[in-house]
Amino acid sequence: MHHHPRHFFLFILLTGCLWSGCQSSQSVDHQRDISGDSISPSTASRYHILWITAEDMSPHLAAYGDSTAHTPNLDRLAAEGVRYTNVFSVSGVCAPSRSALISGMYPTYMGTDNMRTMPVTDDTDLEAYRAVIPAEIRLYPEMLRAAGWYTTNNSKEDYQFDAPPTVWDESSPRAHWRNRPVGAPFFAIFNAMVTHESQIWARKDCTLYVQPDQVPVPPLYPDNPVIRQDLARNYSNIVELDRFVGERLREVEEAGLLDSTIIFFYTDHGSGQAYYKREVYDRGLRVPMIIRFPGKKNAGSTDDRLISFVDLAPTVLSLAGLPVPDWMQGQAFLGPQTAAPRRYIYAARDRMDSEYDMVRTVHDGRYQYVRNFQPEKPNLQNIAYRENMPMMREMLRLHRAGQLNPEAERWFQTKPEEELYDYQEDPFEQHNLATDPAYAEKRAELRGALYRWMFATGDKGFIPEKELREMMWPNGRQPVTAAPTFAQEDGRWTLTCATPGASIAYRPTGEARWRVYQQPFAAAEPAAWEAVALRIGYTLSDTTRFR
């Protein structure tokens, strides 16, 4: 018998049997530096931080054992940095993942797990909306800016909501750390689009740097020319990505900042190829991540700790010497606030474009447990966007003709309520161990861990999206952020906003960039000032002017 997801969640709430131990303690070692050695927070805070991110890419790199694509710049980064082997997204698709990266919070807690909220695909009858996330949440670049960091994003956001004007000094295709004030530390993101799923078909006529006869064909696919062509295109796009990485490294090196910059490279979820992206299997979640520390500290080493995307925001704050807020669900894995290693990572899948499903998973680095809350729905979802990809059309054609290999045909079959895989022995997760008595104890352990996480984080996936949208936008209307109010006393201006959770931005009238309001400030007369406020998910307030 299949349970409605909401009925199942009510069962958890009523029994209460899973509450014990729902949140593991996170001990903090305040004596660790960026790589684990003794250092003071004031020393750690001097470093610049650069994120080089890519889209839709699994660990298909020589540093991770796949040398199909020639990637000398990423090889160099791995040789000079630390290679992380157990890094996982919280979703197999970008917008939910990016909402976690910018906040340090789980999308299932914030209500940002449906792909996507703005705009919503035309194939649904749901109107677009900006997710209204809990009022306590602040986006970490705002905290960096408040502490004097220059923050830039070049240039994808896609958070399921609009970022307040307090978050970025610059967020555009022209944004660059070089524009910072003299002496200011920077936090900069550069995002590469070339490995995105869409580029498998959009770049089909571009030069191939990897030939079809050179690519490994996963057992998930038939081995034929159409499949090989798309895999070759995907690997060739990785070659192009490597050039992008090389350019970013050269910019830092030529500026003489290589040994004062912590450089991250990672991707936003697994590969864009068919049966990878959007899945919450290991191949949809596991990503490469390489971090180069100043002075090549721990160069060429490997770190196998479990790391979730919710951990990146608190880690940046820790590296910057700033306190990690208590409300953040992620935990720092570097810097003075390094927490105890994780036992598990968690991920979720809800609506994907036009298709609704609800899947949750927990992974301990070797074993992965998957809970399908709507097993009556097909494993393969009818994602129109994905059918632009020749390999997807080819798999559909072969399925209809009854000519798919058994491993690929599994995608087109119904799914069980529970799945359990041994990633070490079965990296493509084709042999479900959930009903094997020999793995009953592991299944029970991971199932319990998953349910405790869902309960502890108040999983909003159990709320139908139309109801969730109505909770966020009562009567279907976006709530409005109140305009800031101001007061002056002893030559200092105080700004307040009546909307709980709103960030306040202010600046001299005519100045291009907003400042982060934190505390009363002095303003020389007769300067004119203006301020706005934004609660995430609300409309931007009207502008308040004062002098």
VOVOTOR-799900 format. One record per residue (C-alpha): x, y, z. Coordinates in Angstrom, 1 decimal. Layout:
// residues N
<<X Y Z>>
...
***
This chain:
// residues 547
<<0.0 0.0 0.0>>
<<1.4 3.4 -1.0>>
<<1.1 6.2 1.6>>
<<0.3 9.8 0.6>>
<<3.5 11.8 1.6>>
<<1.6 14.0 3.9>>
<<0.0 11.0 5.7>>
<<3.4 9.6 6.2>>
<<4.8 12.8 7.7>>
<<1.8 13.0 10.1>>
<<2.7 9.5 11.2>>
<<6.2 10.6 12.0>>
<<4.9 13.6 14.0>>
<<2.4 11.6 15.9>>
<<4.6 8.7 16.9>>
<<7.5 10.9 17.9>>
<<9.6 7.8 17.9>>
<<12.3 9.3 15.7>>
<<13.0 12.4 17.7>>
<<15.8 11.0 19.8>>
<<19.1 12.1 18.4>>
<<17.6 14.0 15.5>>
<<20.4 16.6 15.5>>
<<23.9 15.4 16.0>>
<<26.1 17.6 18.1>>
<<28.6 19.7 16.2>>
<<31.7 20.2 18.3>>
<<33.9 23.1 17.2>>
<<37.7 23.2 17.3>>
<<38.6 26.9 17.5>>
<<42.3 26.2 17.1>>
<<42.3 25.0 13.5>>
<<43.2 27.0 10.4>>
<<42.2 26.7 6.8>>
<<43.7 23.3 6.6>>
<<43.6 22.0 10.1>>
<<46.8 23.5 11.8>>
<<46.9 26.1 14.6>>
<<46.2 29.6 13.6>>
<<44.3 32.6 15.0>>
<<41.0 33.9 13.4>>
<<42.7 37.3 12.8>>
<<45.3 35.6 10.6>>
<<42.8 33.5 8.7>>
<<40.7 36.6 7.9>>
<<43.4 38.2 5.7>>
<<42.9 35.8 2.8>>
<<40.9 36.5 -0.3>>
<<38.5 33.8 -1.4>>
<<37.8 32.9 -5.0>>
<<35.1 30.4 -6.1>>
<<35.3 29.0 -9.6>>
<<32.1 27.1 -10.2>>
<<30.8 25.1 -13.1>>
<<27.4 23.7 -14.0>>
<<26.2 20.2 -14.5>>
<<29.4 18.2 -14.0>>
<<30.2 15.0 -12.2>>
<<33.9 14.2 -11.2>>
<<34.8 13.5 -14.8>>
<<38.3 14.7 -14.3>>
<<41.8 13.2 -14.3>>
<<42.2 14.2 -10.6>>
<<39.2 11.8 -9.9>>
<<40.4 9.0 -12.1>>
<<38.8 9.9 -15.5>>
<<41.4 11.3 -17.9>>
<<39.1 11.3 -21.0>>
<<39.2 15.1 -21.1>>
<<42.6 17.0 -21.2>>
<<42.4 19.4 -18.3>>
<<45.9 20.8 -17.5>>
<<44.6 23.7 -15.4>>
<<42.4 21.6 -13.2>>
<<45.3 19.1 -13.0>>
<<47.5 21.9 -11.8>>
<<44.9 23.0 -9.3>>
<<44.6 19.5 -7.9>>
<<48.4 19.1 -7.7>>
<<48.7 22.4 -5.8>>
<<45.5 21.9 -3.7>>
<<43.4 19.4 -1.8>>
<<41.1 17.1 -3.6>>
<<37.8 16.4 -1.8>>
<<36.2 13.1 -2.7>>
<<32.8 13.1 -0.9>>
<<31.2 16.4 -1.7>>
<<27.4 16.3 -2.5>>
<<24.8 18.7 -3.7>>
<<21.5 18.8 -1.9>>
<<19.6 18.4 -5.2>>
<<20.3 17.0 -8.7>>
<<19.4 20.4 -10.2>>
<<20.6 23.9 -10.0>>
<<18.1 26.3 -8.4>>
<<17.5 24.3 -5.2>>
<<21.2 23.7 -5.0>>
<<22.0 27.4 -5.3>>
<<19.5 28.3 -2.7>>
<<21.4 26.1 -0.3>>
<<24.8 27.4 -1.4>>
<<23.9 31.1 -0.8>>
<<22.2 30.4 2.6>>
<<23.8 27.4 4.3>>
<<20.2 26.0 4.7>>
<<18.4 23.0 3.3>>
<<15.9 23.8 0.5>>
<<13.3 21.5 2.1>>
<<13.4 23.7 5.2>>
<<13.2 27.0 3.2>>
<<10.6 25.8 0.7>>
<<13.0 26.2 -2.2>>
<<13.2 22.6 -3.4>>
<<10.8 22.8 -6.4>>
<<12.6 23.5 -9.7>>
<<12.0 26.3 -10.3>>
<<9.8 29.0 -8.7>>
<<10.7 31.9 -11.0>>
<<9.7 31.5 -13.7>>
<<7.6 28.4 -13.5>>
<<7.5 26.3 -16.6>>
<<4.5 26.8 -18.9>>
<<3.7 23.1 -18.6>>
<<2.2 23.7 -15.1>>
<<-0.8 25.7 -13.9>>
<<1.3 27.2 -11.1>>
<<2.1 30.9 -11.3>>
<<5.7 32.1 -10.7>>
<<6.7 33.2 -7.2>>
<<9.7 34.2 -5.1>>
<<10.2 31.9 -2.2>>
<<9.6 33.5 1.2>>
<<12.2 31.9 3.4>>
<<12.3 32.0 7.2>>
<<13.0 35.5 8.6>>
<<16.1 34.6 10.5>>
<<18.1 33.7 7.3>>
<<20.7 36.1 5.9>>
<<22.7 35.3 2.8>>
<<26.4 34.9 3.7>>
<<27.9 37.5 1.2>>
<<25.9 40.1 3.1>>
<<27.7 39.2 6.3>>
<<31.0 39.4 4.4>>
<<30.2 42.8 3.1>>
<<29.2 44.0 6.5>>
<<32.7 43.0 7.7>>
<<34.4 44.9 4.9>>
<<34.7 42.3 2.2>>
<<34.2 43.2 -1.5>>
<<31.8 40.6 -2.8>>
<<31.3 39.9 -6.5>>
<<29.2 37.4 -8.5>>
<<29.8 36.7 -12.2>>
<<27.1 36.1 -12.7>>
<<24.4 33.4 -12.1>>
<<22.2 33.7 -9.1>>
<<19.1 31.5 -9.6>>
<<18.3 31.2 -5.8>>
<<14.5 30.8 -6.2>>
<<14.3 34.4 -4.8>>
<<15.8 37.8 -5.4>>
<<18.9 38.6 -3.4>>
<<18.6 41.8 -1.3>>
<<20.7 44.7 -2.5>>
<<23.0 44.2 0.5>>
<<24.4 40.9 -0.8>>
<<26.7 41.8 -3.7>>
<<28.9 44.7 -4.5>>
<<28.6 43.5 -8.0>>
<<26.5 40.8 -9.6>>
<<26.7 40.9 -13.4>>
<<28.7 39.5 -16.3>>
<<31.1 42.4 -15.7>>
<<31.6 41.8 -11.9>>
<<35.2 41.3 -10.9>>
<<37.3 41.4 -7.7>>
<<39.6 43.8 -9.5>>
<<37.0 46.6 -8.9>>
<<37.4 46.4 -5.1>>
<<38.7 49.3 -3.0>>
<<42.4 49.3 -2.4>>
<<43.3 46.9 0.4>>
<<39.9 45.3 0.7>>
<<39.7 41.5 0.9>>
<<37.5 40.0 -1.8>>
<<35.1 37.1 -2.1>>
<<34.4 36.4 -5.8>>
<<32.4 33.9 -7.7>>
<<33.0 33.1 -11.4>>
<<30.4 30.7 -12.9>>
<<31.1 28.7 -16.1>>
<<28.1 27.8 -18.2>>
<<29.9 25.7 -20.8>>
<<29.3 22.3 -19.1>>
<<25.6 23.0 -18.7>>
<<23.2 20.3 -19.9>>
<<22.0 22.7 -22.7>>
<<25.4 22.9 -24.2>>
<<25.3 19.3 -25.2>>
<<22.9 20.3 -28.0>>
<<23.6 24.0 -28.3>>
<<27.3 23.3 -29.0>>
<<26.7 20.2 -31.2>>
<<28.5 21.8 -34.2>>
<<31.5 23.1 -32.2>>
<<34.9 21.5 -32.3>>
<<35.3 18.2 -30.5>>
<<38.4 17.8 -28.4>>
<<37.4 14.3 -27.4>>
<<36.3 11.9 -30.1>>
<<33.3 9.6 -29.8>>
<<35.5 6.5 -29.9>>
<<37.5 7.7 -26.9>>
<<34.7 8.1 -24.4>>
<<33.8 5.6 -21.7>>
<<30.1 4.6 -22.0>>
<<28.4 4.0 -18.6>>
<<26.3 0.9 -18.4>>
<<23.3 3.1 -18.0>>
<<23.3 3.7 -21.7>>
<<23.3 1.7 -24.9>>
<<26.6 1.9 -26.7>>
<<25.9 3.5 -30.1>>
<<27.0 6.5 -32.2>>
<<24.3 8.9 -30.9>>
<<25.2 8.2 -27.3>>
<<28.9 8.4 -27.9>>
<<28.5 11.7 -29.8>>
<<26.8 13.4 -26.9>>
<<29.3 12.0 -24.4>>
<<32.1 13.3 -26.6>>
<<30.4 16.7 -26.7>>
<<30.1 16.7 -22.9>>
<<33.8 15.8 -22.4>>
<<34.8 18.4 -25.0>>
<<32.9 21.0 -23.0>>
<<34.9 20.0 -20.0>>
<<38.0 20.9 -22.0>>
<<36.6 24.3 -22.6>>
<<35.8 24.6 -18.9>>
<<39.4 23.9 -18.1>>
<<40.4 27.0 -20.2>>
<<38.0 29.1 -18.2>>
<<39.6 27.9 -15.0>>
<<43.0 28.7 -16.4>>
<<42.0 32.3 -17.2>>
<<40.7 32.8 -13.6>>
<<44.0 31.4 -12.2>>
<<46.1 33.6 -14.4>>
<<44.2 36.7 -13.3>>
<<45.0 36.0 -9.7>>
<<48.6 35.0 -10.4>>
<<49.3 38.0 -12.5>>
<<47.9 40.3 -9.8>>
<<50.4 38.7 -7.3>>
<<47.5 37.4 -5.2>>
<<48.0 33.6 -5.7>>
<<49.4 33.1 -2.2>>
<<46.9 35.3 -0.5>>
<<43.8 33.7 -2.0>>
<<42.0 30.5 -1.1>>
<<40.7 29.1 -4.4>>
<<37.7 26.7 -4.6>>
<<36.6 24.8 -7.7>>
<<33.4 22.8 -7.7>>
<<30.2 22.2 -9.7>>
<<26.6 22.7 -8.8>>
<<25.5 19.1 -9.1>>
<<26.1 16.0 -11.2>>
<<26.5 15.8 -15.0>>
<<23.9 17.2 -17.3>>
<<23.8 14.0 -19.4>>
<<20.7 11.8 -19.4>>
<<19.9 9.8 -16.2>>
<<22.4 11.9 -14.2>>
<<20.9 15.4 -13.8>>
<<17.8 15.8 -11.7>>
<<18.4 12.4 -10.1>>
<<19.2 12.0 -6.4>>
<<21.3 9.0 -7.0>>
<<25.0 9.4 -6.3>>
<<25.7 10.4 -9.9>>
<<23.3 13.3 -9.7>>
<<24.7 14.6 -6.4>>
<<28.4 13.9 -6.1>>
<<30.6 16.7 -7.4>>
<<34.3 17.4 -7.7>>
<<35.7 19.9 -5.4>>
<<39.4 21.1 -5.3>>
<<40.6 23.8 -2.9>>
<<44.0 25.5 -3.3>>
<<45.3 27.1 -0.1>>
<<47.9 29.9 0.1>>
<<51.4 28.5 -0.1>>
<<50.1 25.3 -1.6>>
<<49.4 24.0 1.8>>
<<48.7 20.2 1.8>>
<<49.3 20.2 -2.0>>
<<48.3 17.0 -3.7>>
<<46.4 15.6 -0.7>>
<<43.0 14.1 -0.5>>
<<40.2 14.7 2.0>>
<<37.4 12.2 2.2>>
<<35.2 13.9 4.8>>
<<31.5 14.0 3.9>>
<<30.6 17.6 2.8>>
<<27.2 18.9 1.9>>
<<26.5 22.1 -0.1>>
<<24.9 23.6 3.0>>
<<28.4 23.5 4.5>>
<<30.0 25.9 2.1>>
<<28.4 29.1 3.5>>
<<29.5 28.5 7.1>>
<<32.9 27.4 5.8>>
<<33.5 30.7 4.0>>
<<32.4 32.6 7.2>>
<<34.8 30.5 9.2>>
<<37.7 31.1 6.8>>
<<36.9 34.9 6.9>>
<<37.1 34.8 10.7>>
<<33.4 35.7 11.1>>
<<31.1 33.8 13.4>>
<<28.8 31.1 11.9>>
<<25.2 31.9 12.9>>
<<23.5 29.4 15.2>>
<<20.6 29.1 12.7>>
<<22.7 27.8 9.9>>
<<22.0 24.2 9.2>>
<<25.4 23.7 7.5>>
<<28.7 23.3 9.4>>
<<32.2 24.6 8.7>>
<<34.7 22.1 7.4>>
<<37.6 24.6 7.3>>
<<38.9 27.5 9.4>>
<<38.7 28.2 13.1>>
<<35.1 26.9 13.4>>
<<35.7 23.5 11.9>>
<<33.0 21.1 13.1>>
<<33.1 17.4 13.8>>
<<32.9 15.3 10.6>>
<<29.5 14.5 9.3>>
<<28.1 11.0 9.4>>
<<25.6 11.6 6.6>>
<<24.6 13.9 3.8>>
<<21.0 14.4 2.7>>
<<19.3 15.4 -0.5>>
<<15.8 15.8 -2.0>>
<<13.8 15.9 -5.2>>
<<10.4 17.5 -5.6>>
<<8.9 19.2 -8.7>>
<<11.2 19.2 -11.8>>
<<9.8 21.6 -14.4>>
<<6.3 20.3 -15.1>>
<<6.7 17.0 -13.2>>
<<5.9 16.3 -9.6>>
<<7.6 13.6 -7.5>>
<<8.9 13.4 -4.0>>
<<12.2 11.6 -3.2>>
<<14.5 11.8 -0.2>>
<<17.9 10.3 0.3>>
<<20.7 9.9 2.8>>
<<24.3 8.9 2.0>>
<<27.1 7.8 4.3>>
<<29.8 7.9 1.7>>
<<29.5 4.3 0.8>>
<<25.8 3.3 1.2>>
<<23.0 5.3 -0.1>>
<<19.3 4.9 1.0>>
<<16.6 6.4 -1.3>>
<<13.0 6.8 -0.2>>
<<10.4 7.2 -2.9>>
<<7.3 8.7 -1.4>>
<<5.3 8.5 -4.7>>
<<6.4 5.1 -6.1>>
<<3.3 5.0 -8.2>>
<<4.9 7.6 -10.4>>
<<7.4 6.5 -13.2>>
<<11.1 6.6 -12.6>>
<<11.6 8.6 -15.8>>
<<9.9 12.0 -15.8>>
<<8.7 13.6 -19.0>>
<<11.0 16.6 -19.0>>
<<10.5 18.5 -22.3>>
<<13.6 20.5 -21.9>>
<<15.8 17.4 -21.7>>
<<14.4 16.0 -24.9>>
<<16.5 18.6 -26.8>>
<<19.4 16.3 -26.1>>
<<20.0 13.7 -28.9>>
<<21.0 11.0 -26.4>>
<<17.7 11.4 -24.6>>
<<15.7 11.2 -27.8>>
<<17.7 8.1 -28.7>>
<<17.0 6.4 -25.4>>
<<13.3 7.1 -25.8>>
<<13.3 5.7 -29.3>>
<<15.0 2.5 -28.3>>
<<12.7 2.1 -25.3>>
<<9.6 2.4 -27.6>>
<<11.1 -0.1 -29.9>>
<<11.9 -2.6 -27.1>>
<<15.7 -2.4 -27.9>>
<<17.2 -0.8 -24.8>>
<<19.8 -2.8 -22.9>>
<<18.4 -4.0 -19.5>>
<<20.6 -1.5 -17.5>>
<<19.1 1.5 -19.4>>
<<15.6 0.0 -19.5>>
<<15.6 0.2 -15.7>>
<<15.1 4.0 -15.9>>
<<11.8 3.4 -17.6>>
<<10.4 1.0 -15.0>>
<<8.4 1.8 -11.9>>
<<10.4 2.4 -8.7>>
<<10.2 0.7 -5.3>>
<<9.4 2.6 -2.1>>
<<12.9 1.9 -0.8>>
<<16.3 1.6 -2.4>>
<<19.7 0.9 -1.0>>
<<23.0 0.8 -2.8>>
<<26.6 0.0 -2.0>>
<<28.4 2.7 -4.0>>
<<31.8 1.1 -3.5>>
<<30.8 -2.1 -5.1>>
<<28.1 -0.8 -7.4>>
<<29.1 2.8 -8.5>>
<<26.2 3.1 -11.0>>
<<23.8 1.9 -8.3>>
<<22.0 -0.7 -10.3>>
<<21.6 -3.5 -7.7>>
<<19.0 -2.5 -5.1>>
<<19.8 -4.1 -1.7>>
<<16.8 -2.8 0.2>>
<<15.1 -6.2 0.4>>
<<18.3 -8.2 1.0>>
<<18.2 -9.5 4.6>>
<<22.0 -9.2 4.8>>
<<21.6 -5.4 4.6>>
<<18.6 -5.0 6.9>>
<<20.7 -3.3 9.6>>
<<22.2 -0.7 7.2>>
<<18.8 0.0 5.7>>
<<17.3 0.6 9.1>>
<<20.2 2.8 10.1>>
<<19.9 5.0 7.1>>
<<16.1 5.1 7.0>>
<<16.2 6.3 10.6>>
<<18.8 8.9 9.9>>
<<16.7 10.2 6.9>>
<<13.5 10.4 8.8>>
<<15.1 12.2 11.7>>
<<16.6 14.7 9.3>>
<<13.2 15.3 7.7>>
<<11.5 15.7 11.0>>
<<14.2 18.0 12.5>>
<<14.2 20.3 9.4>>
<<10.5 20.5 9.0>>
<<10.5 19.1 5.5>>
<<8.1 21.3 3.4>>
<<8.0 18.8 0.6>>
<<4.9 17.4 2.3>>
<<3.0 20.6 1.5>>
<<1.5 20.7 -2.0>>
<<3.2 23.5 -3.8>>
<<0.1 25.5 -4.5>>
<<-0.6 25.5 -0.7>>
<<3.0 26.4 -0.1>>
<<2.9 29.3 -2.5>>
<<-0.3 30.5 -0.8>>
<<1.4 30.3 2.6>>
<<4.2 32.5 1.2>>
<<2.1 34.8 -0.9>>
<<-1.4 35.1 0.8>>
<<-4.2 35.5 -1.6>>
<<-1.7 34.9 -4.4>>
<<0.0 38.3 -3.9>>
<<3.6 38.9 -3.1>>
<<4.0 40.5 0.3>>
<<5.5 44.0 0.5>>
<<8.6 45.0 2.5>>
<<7.9 48.1 4.6>>
<<10.0 51.2 3.7>>
<<12.8 51.9 6.2>>
<<12.2 54.6 8.7>>
<<15.0 56.9 10.1>>
<<15.8 58.9 13.1>>
<<18.8 61.2 14.0>>
<<20.3 61.6 17.4>>
<<23.7 63.1 18.4>>
<<24.6 63.4 14.7>>
<<24.0 59.7 14.0>>
<<21.3 58.2 11.8>>
<<19.4 55.1 12.9>>
<<17.4 53.0 10.3>>
<<14.7 50.5 11.1>>
<<12.2 48.4 9.1>>
<<8.9 47.2 10.4>>
<<9.1 44.0 8.3>>
<<10.8 41.2 10.3>>
<<13.8 39.7 8.6>>
<<14.3 42.5 6.2>>
<<17.8 43.6 5.2>>
<<18.3 47.4 5.0>>
<<20.5 49.0 2.4>>
<<21.6 52.6 2.4>>
<<23.8 55.0 0.4>>
<<24.5 58.6 -0.3>>
<<22.1 59.7 -3.0>>
<<23.7 59.2 -6.4>>
<<26.2 56.6 -5.2>>
<<26.0 53.4 -7.3>>
<<26.4 50.7 -4.7>>
<<24.2 50.1 -1.7>>
<<25.8 49.7 1.8>>
<<24.8 47.2 4.4>>
<<23.1 48.9 7.4>>
<<24.2 47.4 10.7>>
<<24.2 50.2 13.3>>
<<23.7 54.0 13.6>>
<<26.2 55.9 11.4>>
<<27.4 59.5 11.3>>
<<26.6 61.5 8.2>>
<<28.3 64.8 7.4>>
<<25.8 67.6 6.6>>
<<24.3 68.4 4.2>>
<<24.7 65.0 2.5>>
<<21.5 63.4 1.2>>
<<20.9 59.7 1.8>>
<<18.5 57.0 0.7>>
<<17.6 53.6 2.0>>
<<15.6 50.6 0.9>>
<<14.7 47.2 2.5>>
<<14.0 43.7 1.4>>
<<12.7 40.7 3.2>>
<<13.6 37.7 1.0>>
<<10.6 36.7 -1.1>>
<<8.8 40.1 -0.6>>
<<8.9 43.0 -2.9>>
<<11.6 45.6 -2.5>>
<<10.4 48.5 -0.4>>
<<9.9 52.0 -1.5>>
<<12.9 54.3 -1.2>>
<<13.3 56.4 1.9>>
<<15.2 59.6 1.5>>
<<16.7 61.7 4.4>>
<<19.3 64.3 5.0>>
***
